[in-house]
Amino acid sequence: QVQLVESGGGSVQAGGSLRLSCAASGNTYSRDFMAWFRQAPGKEREGIATIYQGGGSPNYAGWVRGRFTVSRDITKNTMSLRMDSLEPEDTAMYYCAAGSSGPFLEAYQYKYWGQGTQVTVSS
């Protein structure tokens, strides 16, 4: 089993920045790959970035365009998402996910999910 807890969401004006964190616990192998997703009201959950705890470069969705940066601290069992130049279209619930294989940006590939943290960007 894996437990994931997101934090760091909030309200920000367009052009601002936020840093989300995901604290992970439980079976290490089952969270070899971790990822960030988001879901806006009425839309499907979409992948943002995924990162492997064994190292290597993260994988980003094409639409990220360098605005978001994912990182992982294995010693602290945390994953972060730095979001810059935020736009109203980035308003969504942001989720942390974990799985034993990857790298994937499709939600169905991940077995473990956090409860999410809300990000609201105003114009």
Disulfide bonds with the S-S distance in Angstrom:
Cys22-Cys96 1.99
